[in-house]
């Protein structure tokens, strides 16, 4: 089981392993939120440009 492996370098888990895991989860959530926001903004911008282009060319 890859996600539940107990293979820390040196054999012992760091004393703050749960803090490290929490920071990793928070960073992942933050990056996902920014990616979703950026993707949505890109779609809105592309739609606005396409609408503007269609109106300009008649």
C-alpha atoms as one frame of an Amber mdcrd trajectory, in Angstrom:
protein
   0.000   0.000   0.000   1.810   3.035  -1.263  -0.164   5.674   0.644   0.150
   3.923   3.999   3.794   2.894   3.725   5.990   3.174   6.786   9.300   3.742
   5.060  10.765   6.915   6.527  14.450   7.537   5.843  16.368   6.423   8.900
  13.520   4.179  10.038  11.806   6.572  12.432   8.988   8.949  11.613   9.744
  12.614  12.258   8.307  13.946  15.484   6.111  16.402  13.584   4.897  13.990
  10.871   1.243  14.920  11.376   2.099  18.637  11.059   4.012  17.969   7.839
   1.100  15.968   6.436  -1.365  18.727   7.364   0.784  21.357   5.652   1.001
  19.184   2.533  -2.773  18.753   2.442  -3.298  22.508   2.899  -0.820  23.285
   0.127  -2.557  20.817  -2.192  -5.967  22.318  -1.503  -4.630  25.827  -2.061
  -2.996  24.885  -5.355  -6.155  23.128  -6.526  -8.237  26.203  -5.676  -5.876
  28.486  -7.606  -5.893  26.089 -10.566  -9.693  25.992 -10.593  -9.867  29.788
 -10.376  -7.308  30.242 -13.164  -9.059  27.728 -15.406 -12.425  29.374 -14.881
 -10.970  32.818 -15.549  -9.382  31.504 -18.748 -12.675  30.102 -19.976 -14.500
  33.362 -19.209 -11.800  35.388 -20.950 -11.848  33.121 -24.021 -15.641  33.403
 -24.222 -15.482  37.195 -23.958 -12.861  37.393 -26.703 -14.874  35.063 -28.935
 -18.045  37.102 -28.420 -16.190  40.332 -29.104 -14.623  38.869 -32.239 -17.995
  37.672 -33.551 -19.571  41.090 -32.974 -16.679  42.833 -34.695 -16.770  40.625
 -37.791 -20.539  40.857 -38.000
